[in-house]
Amino acid sequence: MYNFLRTNGFGTEDIIAVEQPQKKGHLVGANELDPANANHRVTLHHNYYFNMEDRMPRLRAGDAHVFNVYIDNTAALAAKRSVTTSSRP
């Protein structure tokens, strides 16, 4: 990705904006083949997440209850769009 950004006219600030967001958060169940994953019960409440690139929470299996959670992906989405819709040479 770094090479793509550098060779397509992205500067240092652009690269930082693209690479800064966190890819994953709250992965529950370490091994997707583990049958014990179905027993996971997770509650997330009153949390603030900033610039997460992936869905929240990430579950292999089990139940999640999520409430009063605020996720602000504005900057991550803008950075992603700058790469996918770039008209740079």
Beta strands, then each sheet from edge to edge (+ up, - down):
strand 1: 27-28
strand 2: 41-50
strand 3: 58-59
strand 4: 63-72
sheet 1: 1+ 3+
sheet 2: 2+ 4+
end
